[in-house]
C-alpha cells in the first residue's frame, strides 16, 4: 500500500535541524579541561554546560607548542576548587558551611601576562606578541575567611597561572569581579586572533532581570590585551548556555581551559570556557 504524500514524524526528524548542546567537535577523550570539568557533571540530568572544545585555537601538537612557546599545555577547571566529587570533599566536609559540599566562587581576578624586561628582547616572538594577554586567574571562595593571611593583595587566595609579586600590589595589572550578591554572569565574550595560540581578551556580562527578552546584559569585568583599536584579525566568540526553550536557569560556577606553561616565562591562557550549572542541580 502506497503511503500518503505527507511527512511522517520519523521523516520530519531526519529533515529538521536538531539542536546540539555541548556539541563535541573533536576527540576529547584525553582533553584534561573537558575531563576535569565533566568529573563534576551529572549526565543523567544534563546539569552542567560549558564549551567542550573550549574557545580559542585548537591545541597544537606537542612539538609545535614547544617550538613556538618553549613550553607545554596544562589544563584546568576551577571546579576542582569549588565543587565536591560525589557529594563529598567540599566545604561542608571541611566544616565551612554550604550545601552539597560546594564552596562557590566569591571573587575572580584576571592578571596580565608579562615578560621580565631583562629577557624580553631574547624571548620567542610568540611570547613577545602575547604580552598583556592573561597570565593568571585569581580565585576566592565563599566559605573562606577574607581576612586570613592567605589572602593576597588582589583579594584572592588561589591563583592559577603565574602572578608577579609586584603586580599584585598594582591594580592596573589585573581586573577583579566580585561574585557575591545578585551578580549573575550569563555570558562571556572571548577574543583571540586565530593562529596566535592564546586568548587576547575576556569580558564577563551580568544579566539584570530575567523577564521577557531575557533581561539586560551589563558588562562586569573586561580584560583586553590591546588599548584602543582592536588588533587586525581578532574574533569575538559568545560563550553562554544555549536557550533551549525549557525555562532552565543557568548559574555561573567557574572557568575551564588550558594554559601554556612557558617554562620560565610564566603561564599564558590559551583556551577557555565559562562553566554554568542548571539551577536546582547542586549535586554533581
HELIX and SHEET records of a PDB file:
HELIX    1   1 UNK A    9  UNK A   15  1                                   7    
HELIX    2   2 UNK A   32  UNK A   38  1                                   7    
HELIX    3   3 UNK A   62  UNK A   69  1                                   8    
HELIX    4   4 UNK A   79  UNK A   82  1                                   4    
HELIX    5   5 UNK A   92  UNK A   94  5                                   3    
HELIX    6   6 UNK A  120  UNK A  122  5                                   3    
HELIX    7   7 UNK A  125  UNK A  129  1                                   5    
HELIX    8   8 UNK A  165  UNK A  168  1                                   4    
HELIX    9   9 UNK A  171  UNK A  173  5                                   3    
SHEET    1   A 4 UNK A  48  UNK A  49  0                                        
SHEET    2   A 4 UNK A 267  UNK A 278 -1                                        
SHEET    3   A 4 UNK A 250  UNK A 261 -1                                        
SHEET    4   A 4 UNK A  72  UNK A  77 -1                                        
SHEET    1   B 4 UNK A 158  UNK A 161  0                                        
SHEET    2   B 4 UNK A 134  UNK A 141 -1                                        
SHEET    3   B 4 UNK A 105  UNK A 112 -1                                        
SHEET    4   B 4 UNK A 174  UNK A 178 -1                                        
SHEET    1   C 4 UNK A 216  UNK A 224  0                                        
SHEET    2   C 4 UNK A 201  UNK A 208 -1                                        
SHEET    3   C 4 UNK A 185  UNK A 193 -1                                        
SHEET    4   C 4 UNK A 234  UNK A 239 -1                                        
END                                                                             
